[in-house]
Amino acid sequence: PGVVDPLDPSTAHRQARVWALPAAHEKADIMRILSDHRDEVYPVFRDDTLATLILDGATGHLNAWCCGQSPASGGAPVRSWNL
């Protein structure tokens, strides 16, 4: 049923990197994973990443980082919503 699009190299590299990292158990782990830039060619977080959003299901907070600032950079999110 349908045709599966082939993975582009960026997607394949970035997904492999996420799978290689320790599993996330808390919000800080997710922030670390989404901020990873170890792969110099295909980093998870890139300089041109438009935005990174993290929804905390336990609290209902949605936080957004943008403009070259990763979640693990230590900076506050540029936007935060209480859903």
A tleap script that builds the chain and sets N, CA, C and O, in Angstrom:
source leaprc.protein.ff14SB
mol = sequence {
  NPRO GLY VAL VAL ASP PRO LEU ASP PRO SER
  THR ALA HIE ARG GLN ALA ARG VAL TRP ALA
  LEU PRO ALA ALA HIE GLU LYS ALA ASP ILE
  MET ARG ILE LEU SER ASP HIE ARG ASP GLU
  VAL TYR PRO VAL PHE ARG ASP ASP THR LEU
  ALA THR LEU ILE LEU ASP GLY ALA THR GLY
  HIE LEU ASN ALA TRP CYS CYS GLY GLN SER
  PRO ALA SER GLY GLY ALA PRO VAL ARG SER
  TRP ASN CLEU
}
set mol.1.N position { 0.825 -1.203 0.000 }
set mol.1.CA position { 0.000 0.000 0.000 }
set mol.1.C position { 0.857 1.249 0.000 }
set mol.1.O position { 1.283 1.707 1.061 }
set mol.2.N position { 1.113 1.796 -1.148 }
set mol.2.CA position { 1.872 3.026 -1.211 }
set mol.2.C position { 3.348 2.780 -1.427 }
set mol.2.O position { 3.824 1.645 -1.387 }
set mol.3.N position { 4.056 3.860 -1.654 }
set mol.3.CA position { 5.494 3.811 -1.884 }
set mol.3.C position { 6.179 4.559 -0.761 }
set mol.3.O position { 5.779 5.667 -0.403 }
set mol.4.N position { 7.204 3.955 -0.214 }
set mol.4.CA position { 7.966 4.583 0.863 }
set mol.4.C position { 9.102 5.382 0.242 }
set mol.4.O position { 9.884 4.856 -0.550 }
set mol.5.N position { 9.185 6.647 0.604 }
set mol.5.CA position { 10.273 7.488 0.113 }
set mol.5.C position { 11.586 7.041 0.736 }
set mol.5.O position { 11.623 6.690 1.915 }
set mol.6.N position { 12.661 7.049 -0.040 }
set mol.6.CA position { 13.964 6.699 0.533 }
set mol.6.C position { 14.411 7.777 1.516 }
set mol.6.O position { 14.075 8.951 1.357 }
set mol.7.N position { 15.164 7.374 2.525 }
set mol.7.CA position { 15.707 8.338 3.485 }
set mol.7.C position { 16.815 9.149 2.832 }
set mol.7.O position { 17.662 8.606 2.123 }
set mol.8.N position { 16.799 10.439 3.074 }
set mol.8.CA position { 17.917 11.236 2.587 }
set mol.8.C position { 19.063 11.087 3.596 }
set mol.8.O position { 18.821 10.731 4.750 }
set mol.9.N position { 20.293 11.350 3.183 }
set mol.9.CA position { 21.443 11.146 4.071 }
set mol.9.C position { 21.347 11.903 5.397 }
set mol.9.O position { 21.745 11.375 6.435 }
set mol.10.N position { 20.831 13.115 5.377 }
set mol.10.CA position { 20.721 13.894 6.613 }
set mol.10.C position { 19.817 13.186 7.619 }
set mol.10.O position { 20.169 13.047 8.790 }
set mol.11.N position { 18.661 12.745 7.159 }
set mol.11.CA position { 17.721 12.056 8.048 }
set mol.11.C position { 18.338 10.779 8.593 }
set mol.11.O position { 18.242 10.505 9.789 }
set mol.12.N position { 18.966 9.998 7.731 }
set mol.12.CA position { 19.565 8.730 8.160 }
set mol.12.C position { 20.668 8.952 9.195 }
set mol.12.O position { 20.711 8.256 10.210 }
set mol.13.N position { 21.551 9.905 8.950 }
set mol.13.CA position { 22.650 10.182 9.883 }
set mol.13.C position { 22.126 10.697 11.221 }
set mol.13.O position { 22.567 10.260 12.284 }
set mol.14.N position { 21.187 11.624 11.152 }
set mol.14.CA position { 20.673 12.231 12.379 }
set mol.14.C position { 19.911 11.200 13.217 }
set mol.14.O position { 20.040 11.175 14.441 }
set mol.15.N position { 19.114 10.346 12.554 }
set mol.15.CA position { 18.380 9.321 13.295 }
set mol.15.C position { 19.347 8.309 13.906 }
set mol.15.O position { 19.155 7.884 15.045 }
set mol.16.N position { 20.378 7.922 13.167 }
set mol.16.CA position { 21.377 6.984 13.701 }
set mol.16.C position { 22.070 7.577 14.924 }
set mol.16.O position { 22.349 6.863 15.887 }
set mol.17.N position { 22.344 8.862 14.892 }
set mol.17.CA position { 22.984 9.518 16.034 }
set mol.17.C position { 22.068 9.497 17.258 }
set mol.17.O position { 22.520 9.215 18.368 }
set mol.18.N position { 20.795 9.792 17.060 }
set mol.18.CA position { 19.840 9.759 18.172 }
set mol.18.C position { 19.773 8.357 18.756 }
set mol.18.O position { 19.771 8.199 19.976 }
set mol.19.N position { 19.718 7.337 17.905 }
set mol.19.CA position { 19.662 5.952 18.389 }
set mol.19.C position { 20.938 5.565 19.131 }
set mol.19.O position { 20.892 4.715 20.020 }
set mol.20.N position { 22.082 6.174 18.784 }
set mol.20.CA position { 23.356 5.841 19.428 }
set mol.20.C position { 23.494 6.470 20.816 }
set mol.20.O position { 24.311 6.024 21.622 }
set mol.21.N position { 22.701 7.498 21.095 }
set mol.21.CA position { 22.776 8.175 22.396 }
set mol.21.C position { 21.985 7.392 23.446 }
set mol.21.O position { 21.085 6.628 23.100 }
set mol.22.N position { 22.317 7.579 24.725 }
set mol.22.CA position { 21.527 6.932 25.774 }
set mol.22.C position { 20.060 7.360 25.691 }
set mol.22.O position { 19.754 8.502 25.347 }
set mol.23.N position { 19.175 6.443 26.004 }
set mol.23.CA position { 17.740 6.733 25.946 }
set mol.23.C position { 17.378 7.872 26.892 }
set mol.23.O position { 17.968 8.024 27.961 }
set mol.24.N position { 16.416 8.652 26.484 }
set mol.24.CA position { 15.945 9.775 27.310 }
set mol.24.C position { 15.019 9.256 28.405 }
set mol.24.O position { 14.157 8.412 28.162 }
set mol.25.N position { 15.215 9.779 29.616 }
set mol.25.CA position { 14.364 9.417 30.750 }
set mol.25.C position { 13.706 10.636 31.380 }
set mol.25.O position { 12.776 10.510 32.177 }
set mol.26.N position { 14.193 11.807 31.021 }
set mol.26.CA position { 13.624 13.042 31.566 }
set mol.26.C position { 13.826 14.170 30.560 }
set mol.26.O position { 14.515 14.005 29.553 }
set mol.27.N position { 13.222 15.306 30.845 }
set mol.27.CA position { 13.255 16.434 29.916 }
set mol.27.C position { 14.680 16.876 29.584 }
set mol.27.O position { 14.958 17.214 28.434 }
set mol.28.N position { 15.571 16.882 30.543 }
set mol.28.CA position { 16.950 17.295 30.289 }
set mol.28.C position { 17.627 16.386 29.269 }
set mol.28.O position { 18.449 16.847 28.477 }
set mol.29.N position { 17.289 15.098 29.283 }
set mol.29.CA position { 17.848 14.164 28.304 }
set mol.29.C position { 17.366 14.500 26.900 }
set mol.29.O position { 18.144 14.456 25.947 }
set mol.30.N position { 16.088 14.834 26.769 }
set mol.30.CA position { 15.531 15.204 25.465 }
set mol.30.C position { 16.181 16.489 24.976 }
set mol.30.O position { 16.500 16.611 23.793 }
set mol.31.N position { 16.378 17.439 25.866 }
set mol.31.CA position { 17.038 18.689 25.500 }
set mol.31.C position { 18.461 18.422 25.006 }
set mol.31.O position { 18.909 19.027 24.032 }
set mol.32.N position { 19.164 17.519 25.677 }
set mol.32.CA position { 20.533 17.171 25.290 }
set mol.32.C position { 20.550 16.503 23.911 }
set mol.32.O position { 21.386 16.836 23.071 }
set mol.33.N position { 19.639 15.572 23.681 }
set mol.33.CA position { 19.597 14.860 22.411 }
set mol.33.C position { 19.291 15.826 21.263 }
set mol.33.O position { 19.958 15.800 20.229 }
set mol.34.N position { 18.284 16.670 21.450 }
set mol.34.CA position { 17.902 17.592 20.382 }
set mol.34.C position { 18.936 18.692 20.153 }
set mol.34.O position { 18.875 19.395 19.144 }
set mol.35.N position { 19.880 18.847 21.074 }
set mol.35.CA position { 20.937 19.852 20.950 }
set mol.35.C position { 22.251 19.262 20.439 }
set mol.35.O position { 23.228 19.989 20.262 }
set mol.36.N position { 22.279 17.956 20.202 }
set mol.36.CA position { 23.519 17.271 19.836 }
set mol.36.C position { 24.047 17.770 18.488 }
set mol.36.O position { 23.290 17.948 17.535 }
set mol.37.N position { 25.348 17.988 18.434 }
set mol.37.CA position { 25.989 18.432 17.195 }
set mol.37.C position { 27.318 17.717 16.957 }
set mol.37.O position { 28.209 18.251 16.297 }
set mol.38.N position { 27.442 16.503 17.500 }
set mol.38.CA position { 28.696 15.762 17.383 }
set mol.38.C position { 29.024 15.404 15.925 }
set mol.38.O position { 30.178 15.490 15.505 }
set mol.39.N position { 28.004 15.003 15.162 }
set mol.39.CA position { 28.226 14.709 13.748 }
set mol.39.C position { 28.388 16.042 13.019 }
set mol.39.O position { 27.426 16.796 12.875 }
set mol.40.N position { 29.595 16.327 12.564 }
set mol.40.CA position { 29.876 17.630 11.966 }
set mol.40.C position { 29.182 17.839 10.623 }
set mol.40.O position { 28.898 18.975 10.243 }
set mol.41.N position { 28.909 16.759 9.908 }
set mol.41.CA position { 28.275 16.879 8.599 }
set mol.41.C position { 26.756 16.941 8.728 }
set mol.41.O position { 26.108 17.760 8.077 }
set mol.42.N position { 26.188 16.074 9.568 }
set mol.42.CA position { 24.737 16.014 9.751 }
set mol.42.C position { 24.379 16.062 11.241 }
set mol.42.O position { 23.886 15.067 11.773 }
set mol.43.N position { 24.608 17.174 11.925 }
set mol.43.CA position { 24.281 17.241 13.348 }
set mol.43.C position { 22.767 17.224 13.575 }
set mol.43.O position { 21.996 17.643 12.712 }
set mol.44.N position { 22.357 16.740 14.733 }
set mol.44.CA position { 20.939 16.780 15.086 }
set mol.44.C position { 20.499 18.236 15.159 }
set mol.44.O position { 19.508 18.619 14.538 }
set mol.45.N position { 21.238 19.052 15.921 }
set mol.45.CA position { 20.963 20.489 15.982 }
set mol.45.C position { 21.926 21.187 15.039 }
set mol.45.O position { 23.145 21.073 15.172 }
set mol.46.N position { 21.360 21.910 14.086 }
set mol.46.CA position { 22.176 22.601 13.085 }
set mol.46.C position { 22.081 24.108 13.291 }
set mol.46.O position { 21.142 24.605 13.913 }
set mol.47.N position { 23.053 24.816 12.767 }
set mol.47.CA position { 23.032 26.279 12.869 }
set mol.47.C position { 21.785 26.875 12.227 }
set mol.47.O position { 21.317 27.939 12.633 }
set mol.48.N position { 21.254 26.189 11.231 }
set mol.48.CA position { 20.066 26.706 10.556 }
set mol.48.C position { 18.769 26.051 11.031 }
set mol.48.O position { 17.746 26.132 10.351 }
set mol.49.N position { 18.810 25.399 12.201 }
set mol.49.CA position { 17.582 24.840 12.771 }
set mol.49.C position { 16.622 25.990 13.032 }
set mol.49.O position { 16.947 26.932 13.755 }
set mol.50.N position { 15.449 25.906 12.444 }
set mol.50.CA position { 14.480 26.993 12.563 }
set mol.50.C position { 13.985 27.129 13.994 }
set mol.50.O position { 13.975 28.226 14.552 }
set mol.51.N position { 13.576 26.015 14.586 }
set mol.51.CA position { 13.080 26.049 15.963 }
set mol.51.C position { 13.096 24.640 16.538 }
set mol.51.O position { 12.980 23.656 15.807 }
set mol.52.N position { 13.239 24.556 17.837 }
set mol.52.CA position { 13.130 23.300 18.566 }
set mol.52.C position { 12.061 23.499 19.620 }
set mol.52.O position { 12.131 24.426 20.427 }
set mol.53.N position { 11.071 22.621 19.606 }
set mol.53.CA position { 9.972 22.707 20.571 }
set mol.53.C position { 9.934 21.451 21.411 }
set mol.53.O position { 10.084 20.344 20.893 }
set mol.54.N position { 9.733 21.619 22.710 }
set mol.54.CA position { 9.633 20.486 23.629 }
set mol.54.C position { 8.363 20.654 24.442 }
set mol.54.O position { 8.164 21.661 25.122 }
set mol.55.N position { 7.509 19.643 24.354 }
set mol.55.CA position { 6.272 19.622 25.122 }
set mol.55.C position { 6.467 18.720 26.324 }
set mol.55.O position { 6.790 17.541 26.176 }
set mol.56.N position { 6.275 19.267 27.509 }
set mol.56.CA position { 6.332 18.494 28.743 }
set mol.56.C position { 4.905 18.052 29.059 }
set mol.56.O position { 4.094 18.838 29.549 }
set mol.57.N position { 4.613 16.796 28.776 }
set mol.57.CA position { 3.261 16.282 28.961 }
set mol.57.C position { 2.802 16.284 30.402 }
set mol.57.O position { 1.603 16.354 30.671 }
set mol.58.N position { 3.737 16.209 31.332 }
set mol.58.CA position { 3.371 16.189 32.749 }
set mol.58.C position { 2.915 17.555 33.240 }
set mol.58.O position { 2.046 17.653 34.105 }
set mol.59.N position { 3.507 18.611 32.682 }
set mol.59.CA position { 3.181 19.960 33.147 }
set mol.59.C position { 2.307 20.731 32.169 }
set mol.59.O position { 1.662 21.711 32.543 }
set mol.60.N position { 2.286 20.288 30.917 }
set mol.60.CA position { 1.539 21.015 29.898 }
set mol.60.C position { 2.269 22.223 29.360 }
set mol.60.O position { 1.659 23.070 28.707 }
set mol.61.N position { 3.572 22.325 29.619 }
set mol.61.CA position { 4.358 23.452 29.109 }
set mol.61.C position { 4.974 23.089 27.760 }
set mol.61.O position { 5.546 22.012 27.592 }
set mol.62.N position { 4.847 24.005 26.805 }
set mol.62.CA position { 5.486 23.886 25.503 }
set mol.62.C position { 6.521 24.991 25.423 }
set mol.62.O position { 6.179 26.173 25.477 }
set mol.63.N position { 7.785 24.614 25.295 }
set mol.63.CA position { 8.878 25.582 25.222 }
set mol.63.C position { 9.484 25.565 23.833 }
set mol.63.O position { 9.598 24.509 23.211 }
set mol.64.N position { 9.874 26.738 23.345 }
set mol.64.CA position { 10.463 26.867 22.015 }
set mol.64.C position { 11.777 27.628 22.088 }
set mol.64.O position { 11.881 28.662 22.749 }
set mol.65.N position { 12.774 27.097 21.397 }
set mol.65.CA position { 14.064 27.750 21.226 }
set mol.65.C position { 14.255 27.998 19.743 }
set mol.65.O position { 13.814 27.195 18.921 }
set mol.66.N position { 14.900 29.089 19.389 }
set mol.66.CA position { 15.139 29.374 17.976 }
set mol.66.C position { 16.412 30.187 17.818 }
set mol.66.O position { 17.152 30.441 18.767 }
set mol.67.N position { 16.625 30.575 16.586 }
set mol.67.CA position { 17.648 31.569 16.260 }
set mol.67.C position { 19.056 31.118 16.650 }
set mol.67.O position { 19.857 31.918 17.131 }
set mol.68.N position { 19.353 29.832 16.440 }
set mol.68.CA position { 20.679 29.303 16.737 }
set mol.68.C position { 20.897 28.900 18.175 }
set mol.68.O position { 21.997 28.479 18.532 }
set mol.69.N position { 19.903 29.014 18.996 }
set mol.69.CA position { 20.014 28.646 20.416 }
set mol.69.C position { 19.398 27.265 20.617 }
set mol.69.O position { 18.210 27.068 20.358 }
set mol.70.N position { 20.198 26.316 21.075 }
set mol.70.CA position { 19.696 24.967 21.309 }
set mol.70.C position { 19.090 24.863 22.708 }
set mol.70.O position { 19.401 25.677 23.577 }
set mol.71.N position { 18.236 23.880 22.930 }
set mol.71.CA position { 17.636 23.714 24.254 }
set mol.71.C position { 18.665 23.516 25.372 }
set mol.71.O position { 18.448 23.960 26.499 }
set mol.72.N position { 19.778 22.854 25.066 }
set mol.72.CA position { 20.787 22.588 26.087 }
set mol.72.C position { 21.816 23.707 26.216 }
set mol.72.O position { 22.809 23.548 26.926 }
set mol.73.N position { 21.597 24.823 25.548 }
set mol.73.CA position { 22.566 25.924 25.587 }
set mol.73.C position { 22.591 26.640 26.938 }
set mol.73.O position { 23.530 27.375 27.244 }
set mol.74.N position { 21.564 26.420 27.730 }
set mol.74.CA position { 21.481 27.089 29.027 }
set mol.74.C position { 20.612 28.327 28.990 }
set mol.74.O position { 20.251 28.873 30.032 }
set mol.75.N position { 20.277 28.770 27.793 }
set mol.75.CA position { 19.422 29.935 27.664 }
set mol.75.C position { 17.955 29.576 27.846 }
set mol.75.O position { 17.544 28.440 27.612 }
set mol.76.N position { 17.197 30.536 28.255 }
set mol.76.CA position { 15.759 30.322 28.425 }
set mol.76.C position { 15.106 30.178 27.055 }
set mol.76.O position { 15.611 30.718 26.070 }
set mol.77.N position { 13.995 29.459 26.982 }
set mol.77.CA position { 13.284 29.390 25.700 }
set mol.77.C position { 12.829 30.783 25.272 }
set mol.77.O position { 12.563 31.645 26.109 }
set mol.78.N position { 12.741 30.992 23.952 }
set mol.78.CA position { 12.268 32.289 23.461 }
set mol.78.C position { 10.768 32.434 23.634 }
set mol.78.O position { 10.259 33.552 23.712 }
set mol.79.N position { 10.061 31.332 23.693 }
set mol.79.CA position { 8.628 31.318 23.953 }
set mol.79.C position { 8.287 30.142 24.840 }
set mol.79.O position { 8.918 29.087 24.772 }
set mol.80.N position { 7.285 30.337 25.667 }
set mol.80.CA position { 6.814 29.263 26.540 }
set mol.80.C position { 5.313 29.414 26.683 }
set mol.80.O position { 4.800 30.498 26.964 }
set mol.81.N position { 4.619 28.302 26.484 }
set mol.81.CA position { 3.158 28.315 26.601 }
set mol.81.C position { 2.716 27.297 27.643 }
set mol.81.O position { 3.291 26.214 27.746 }
set mol.82.N position { 1.712 27.645 28.400 }
set mol.82.CA position { 1.106 26.714 29.339 }
set mol.82.C position { -0.172 26.210 28.680 }
set mol.82.O position { -1.178 26.917 28.619 }
set mol.83.N position { -0.115 24.995 28.197 }
set mol.83.CA position { -1.263 24.445 27.474 }
set mol.83.C position { -2.201 23.868 28.479 }
set mol.83.O position { -3.251 23.341 28.112 }
savepdb mol mol.pdb
quit
